Structure formats: structure tokens, C-alpha cells
Amino acid sequence: MRILIVDDDEMLLDFLRLALESLGHEVEAARNGVDALRKLRASPRPVVICDWVMPGMNGLELCRHIRAEMGEDGVYIIMLTGRDGRSDQVDGRFAGADDFLPKPPDIQELASSIRTAQQMLAM
């Protein structure tokens, strides 16, 4: 699966990239929302894993841009966040996120979410 990870934490980006590549995924990384959109426009990815809190363009804004430009289908967005309130998840879903995982994510839980993405995108 081709995946784009978006996070301003370089250590987490490296950890996730290595973990997902070891599971057989093709991973590209972006350090912010603007860079992520540029990379998605140049080479669309079916799965985007993004942080909620980033400087410049946060994860909610990135979700809105992805949905506005690429529609509801074809991109599965997994939001990484320390936020766990119901209203936060509602806000995230309205912005276009498909799934939420705590930050830092458990790799097995992330792998499960990616499998769900594969199933949803195959429909």
C-alpha cells in the first residue's frame, strides 16, 4: 500500500516510516500540510496518516483540502492525535478523517487501520 505520513515530529516520522516499510508498505513522508498537499498532487496516495497538531496547516485543514481536491473516495485518512474527546472526533470526521489513533500509535493497531483502508478502498 502506498502511504503518505504527515507529521512535524521527525523522530515519529522516521519511526512510522521504518515500521510501515517493514510491513511491506511504500511510504513517503511530509513535515507539514502544505508539503503533504504538494506531494499528493504530484503522486496521489490512497492512505494518508496525519498528525492533528502541526504548524501552518493543521491536520483538520489538511483533511478539508484533501476532500475538496480529491473527493470522499480514493483517499483514506487516519488522524493521529492526543485528543480523545467525542467532540474532537466529530470535528475530525466533519473535516474528512476516516479513522483516529492515539499518538504515538501502536503499530499493530495502525496496521489494522491500514487493512481497513485497503478493504474500504477496494469497494
C-alpha positions as CSV (number, residue, x, y, z in Angstrom):
1,M,0.0,0.0,0.0
2,R,1.3,3.5,-0.9
3,I,1.1,5.7,2.2
4,L,1.8,9.3,3.0
5,I,2.7,10.2,6.6
6,V,2.4,13.8,7.7
7,D,3.9,15.0,11.0
8,D,6.1,17.7,12.2
9,D,7.9,15.4,14.6
10,E,10.9,14.0,12.7
11,M,11.5,11.2,15.1
12,L,7.9,9.9,14.9
13,L,8.1,10.2,11.1
14,D,11.2,8.1,10.9
15,F,9.8,5.5,13.4
16,L,6.5,5.2,11.4
17,R,8.3,5.1,8.1
18,L,10.6,2.2,9.2
19,A,7.8,0.3,10.9
20,L,5.4,0.6,7.9
21,E,8.2,-0.2,5.3
22,S,9.0,-3.3,7.4
23,L,5.4,-4.4,6.9
24,G,5.8,-4.0,3.1
25,H,4.3,-0.6,2.5
26,E,5.7,2.1,0.3
27,V,6.0,5.2,2.5
28,E,6.6,8.8,1.8
29,A,6.8,11.5,4.5
30,A,5.9,15.2,4.7
31,R,6.7,17.5,7.6
32,N,3.6,19.7,7.2
33,G,0.3,20.0,5.5
34,V,1.5,22.3,2.6
35,D,4.2,19.8,1.7
36,A,1.7,16.9,2.0
37,L,-0.7,18.5,-0.5
38,R,2.2,19.2,-2.9
39,K,3.2,15.5,-2.7
40,L,-0.4,14.3,-3.0
41,R,-1.0,16.4,-6.1
42,A,2.2,15.1,-7.7
43,S,1.6,11.4,-6.7
44,P,-1.7,10.5,-5.1
45,R,-1.6,8.1,-2.2
46,P,-4.6,6.0,-1.1
47,V,-3.7,6.3,2.6
48,V,-2.7,9.5,4.5
49,I,-1.7,9.3,8.1
50,C,-1.5,12.8,9.6
51,D,-1.0,14.5,12.9
52,W,-3.7,16.8,14.1
53,V,-1.5,19.5,15.6
54,M,1.1,20.9,13.1
55,P,2.3,24.4,12.5
56,G,0.9,26.2,9.5
57,M,-1.8,23.9,8.3
58,N,-3.1,21.5,11.0
59,G,-4.5,18.1,10.3
60,L,-8.1,19.2,10.1
61,E,-7.2,21.8,7.5
62,L,-5.3,19.2,5.6
63,C,-8.3,16.8,5.7
64,R,-10.5,19.5,4.3
65,H,-8.1,20.3,1.4
66,I,-7.7,16.6,0.5
67,R,-11.5,16.1,0.5
68,A,-12.1,19.3,-1.5
69,E,-9.5,18.4,-4.1
70,M,-9.7,14.6,-4.2
71,G,-13.2,13.9,-3.0
72,E,-14.6,11.5,-0.5
73,D,-13.4,8.3,-2.2
74,G,-9.9,7.2,-3.1
75,V,-8.1,8.6,0.0
76,Y,-8.4,7.1,3.4
77,I,-7.3,9.5,6.1
78,I,-6.0,8.3,9.5
79,M,-5.7,11.1,12.1
80,L,-3.0,10.7,14.8
81,T,-3.9,12.7,17.9
82,G,-3.6,13.1,21.6
83,R,-7.2,14.4,21.6
84,D,-9.7,11.8,22.7
85,G,-12.9,13.8,23.3
86,R,-16.0,12.9,21.4
87,S,-16.3,16.5,20.1
88,D,-12.8,16.2,18.7
89,Q,-13.7,13.1,16.8
90,V,-16.8,14.7,15.5
91,D,-14.8,17.7,14.3
92,G,-12.3,15.4,12.7
93,R,-15.0,13.4,10.9
94,F,-16.6,16.6,9.6
95,A,-13.2,17.6,8.3
96,G,-12.9,14.3,6.4
97,A,-10.9,11.9,8.7
98,D,-11.8,8.3,8.4
99,D,-10.1,6.9,11.5
100,F,-8.4,8.1,14.7
101,L,-5.5,6.7,16.6
102,P,-3.7,7.9,19.7
103,K,-0.3,9.4,19.3
104,P,2.1,7.7,19.3
105,P,0.2,4.9,17.6
106,D,0.6,1.2,18.4
107,I,2.0,-0.3,15.2
108,Q,-0.4,-3.3,15.2
109,E,-3.4,-1.0,15.6
110,L,-2.1,1.2,12.8
111,A,-1.6,-1.9,10.6
112,S,-5.2,-2.9,11.4
113,S,-6.4,0.5,10.4
114,I,-4.4,0.3,7.1
115,R,-6.1,-3.1,6.4
116,T,-9.4,-1.4,6.9
117,A,-8.4,1.3,4.5
118,Q,-7.5,-1.4,1.9
119,Q,-10.9,-3.0,2.3
120,M,-12.8,0.3,2.1
121,L,-10.8,1.4,-1.0
122,A,-11.4,-1.9,-2.7
123,M,-15.2,-1.4,-2.5
